[in-house]
Amino acid sequence: MDTRAENPELLTIPEGSTYTRLKPSTLRAWILRRKIAYVKLGGRVFLRRGDLERLIAQSVVPAKADGEFSPALALE
């Protein structure tokens, strides 16, 4: 059974890793700590694409309001 063909919104950990550019071990650790939601079907673990998109959106660091660039901050 190809779960991905049936539901393209469910990603395996390797697929989620590729999508987010995070290591699979990072995603597994976040799953264990319940930092990210997951779906468990028949002993397999999947990530919902929408949850990963939300994680990315919540991780955006906004630009400074005045548009000023600070080289000291860029090195941190």
C-alpha positions as CSV (number, residue, x, y, z in Angstrom):
1,M,0.0,0.0,0.0
2,D,1.5,3.3,-1.1
3,T,0.2,5.8,1.6
4,R,1.8,8.8,-0.2
5,A,-0.2,8.1,-3.3
6,E,-3.4,7.9,-1.3
7,N,-2.7,11.0,0.8
8,P,0.0,13.4,-0.5
9,E,-0.4,15.5,2.7
10,L,1.2,12.7,4.8
11,L,5.0,12.7,4.6
12,T,7.5,10.1,5.9
13,I,10.3,11.3,8.1
14,P,12.8,11.3,5.2
15,E,10.3,13.2,3.0
16,G,9.7,15.7,5.9
17,S,13.4,16.0,6.3
18,T,13.8,16.9,2.6
19,Y,10.9,19.3,2.7
20,T,12.2,21.2,5.8
21,R,15.9,20.7,5.1
22,L,16.3,19.4,8.7
23,K,18.0,16.1,9.6
24,P,15.7,13.1,10.1
25,S,17.2,12.8,13.6
26,T,16.0,16.3,14.4
27,L,12.5,15.5,13.3
28,R,12.5,12.2,15.3
29,A,13.7,14.1,18.4
30,W,11.0,16.7,18.0
31,I,8.4,13.9,17.6
32,L,9.7,12.2,20.8
33,R,9.5,15.5,22.7
34,R,6.1,16.3,21.1
35,K,7.5,19.5,19.6
36,I,5.8,18.7,16.3
37,A,2.6,16.8,15.7
38,Y,2.6,13.5,13.9
39,V,0.3,10.8,12.6
40,K,0.8,7.1,13.6
41,L,-0.8,4.6,11.3
42,G,-0.2,0.9,11.6
43,G,3.1,1.4,13.4
44,R,4.4,3.9,10.8
45,V,5.0,7.6,11.6
46,F,4.0,10.4,9.2
47,L,4.2,14.2,9.3
48,R,1.4,16.3,7.9
49,R,2.6,18.8,5.3
50,G,0.4,21.5,6.9
51,D,2.1,21.0,10.3
52,L,5.5,21.4,8.7
53,E,4.4,24.6,6.8
54,R,3.1,26.0,10.1
55,L,6.4,25.2,11.8
56,I,8.3,27.0,9.1
57,A,5.9,30.0,9.2
58,Q,6.3,30.2,13.0
59,S,10.1,30.1,12.7
60,V,10.4,33.2,10.5
61,V,12.4,36.0,12.0
62,P,11.1,39.3,10.8
63,A,13.3,42.0,9.4
64,K,13.9,45.2,11.4
65,A,11.1,47.7,10.9
66,D,13.4,50.5,9.8
67,G,15.2,48.3,7.3
68,E,18.5,49.0,8.8
69,F,21.2,46.3,8.5
70,S,23.4,45.5,11.5
71,P,26.6,43.6,10.5
72,A,27.1,42.6,14.2
73,L,23.8,40.7,14.2
74,A,24.6,39.0,10.9
75,L,27.5,37.2,12.5
76,E,25.6,35.7,15.3
